[in-house]
């Protein structure tokens, strides 16, 4: 695998996203990456209800992600969106107590297909999210990776938003801690005017 393409999560690419999720057991505990979306009844129901919720949010244009493709198969993804779209971040109370103005976008979850982890696909997904944010007009972007001190202390399946080191390599700067082992990373993304 050497050439990857990035596509936005849309109703047209939802099937590819769903196949990636299903190959990975519904993501983390079957959440279908609905964890960070606003609270609603479907989030506390079955995997099928969470899948339907995600499909509806995508169709309504209020769920965004960068899908990484190897040929015609999605192998990784990075979820992003506005704070209104993704309000339920981890350590929210602490985050709000130390926050200045909210960012334009958040990157909340990165998933790489099992068996392909450790090959740089998480960074590819992060770059894809930044590219799509630039195409949407750019702005201040925050991510909430694990701050492992540069040492891989956890199994990669538990690093749901990558590491601080990965974000730093992608041009983000450290802002502050968030919770026991996460941090807030920030980057100003200029708009992409090439089109």
ABEGO torsion letter per residue (X at the ends): XABBBBBBBBAAAAAAAAAAAAAAGGEBGGAGGAAABBBBAAAABBAAAAAAAAAAAAAAGABBBBBBBBEABBABBBBBEBAAABABBBGAAAAAAABBBBBABBBABBBBBBGABGAGAAAAAAAAAAAAAAAAGEEBBBBBBBBAGGBBABBAAABAAEBAAAAAAAGBBBABBBEAABBBBBBBBBBBABX
